[in-house]
Amino acid sequence: MEKTETGDFSATPAEMAHALLQFDGRLVITSHVRPDGDAVGSALGLCMALQAAGRKAVCVGLEPLGQEFDYLEGLAEIIPADKYVPQEDDAMAIVDCGELSRINQKLREFAQQSALFCIDHHKSNSGFAKMQLIDSEASSTAELVYLVIKEGAMPITRGIAEALWTGLVTDTGRFAYSNTSADSLRHGSEFLKYGVRTMLINDMIYEQVELSRLSLMQTLITSLTLAKDGKICIVSLGPQDYAAVGGDAIDSDNFVNVARNVVGVQIAVFIWQDNENEPVHVSMRTRPPYDAASICSEWGGGGHAGAAGASVDGDVPSVRKMVQEHLKKIIR
Ligand SMILES: [Mn+2]
């Protein structure tokens, strides 16, 4: 095990598996707010595998979750953040999350004291956990969780394989993005041996859209502007836009792709605030040579080279102006 600059430990999958199985308290597993497929899949997959190996584990604060993940086993047992009561022997395991500031606000204080384990693939991971398995080369956290499960010889059921498949498929863009490795395909083929319902999962995640989401997208398209010869594309939504179609629970994940999909766009940005009590969120997608993570670090955010985000105080019009001015200086 290697000691990192902060004095914490950087683990191999085998060392992580060993430590998780040795831990004799209850593992409280969480990820970032508004969990995507990799966040919820990695958390549930790890939780169910540890339970199957006879360990105490729970998933906490994976919310809000879209209906597209309704097929996932173990969803009903996830403890909402405001129902969670810390027990004396609890420690946290955080997956697919590079910053404590990105986990549910109600869990943050507890996480600061007790973030024992972290499994993640974000390049920008701040190294907040005592023991961490971080590999920014991995396509998804689900792949890392799978290595841990295998090294620990934990049982794998169809439900566990489907949770991991969900993370793998969503983070690789259905095995299409550049992060898709030979290992990704190999791991995917191994998941199929457990009976993963690929067609059902694809239909649930990618082929169904709520009417309210479609209406919101209509508003989004009217907000689209291009700058710098069409290389920058920005779209945005404010609290009134969410309210007009039914409230802030409407999932606008991936709306940044509407901007990214415009021919010629190098930097795509979606700026949104679904509720006035929340900060303004910036979601960015870039094409090489632009690095979304380093651009978003300007505003305290992070992520990957092609996809990153940040949260900024203010309102949508002012953040939009600030982001656009900054990008105009960057674009070549
Ligand atoms: Mn991920």
Boltz pocket constraint, residues with backbone or C-beta under 6 A from the ligand:
constraints:
  - pocket:
      binder: B
      contacts: [[A, 38], [A, 39], [A, 96], [A, 121], [A, 139], [A, 140], [A, 141], [A, 171]]
      max_distance: 6.0
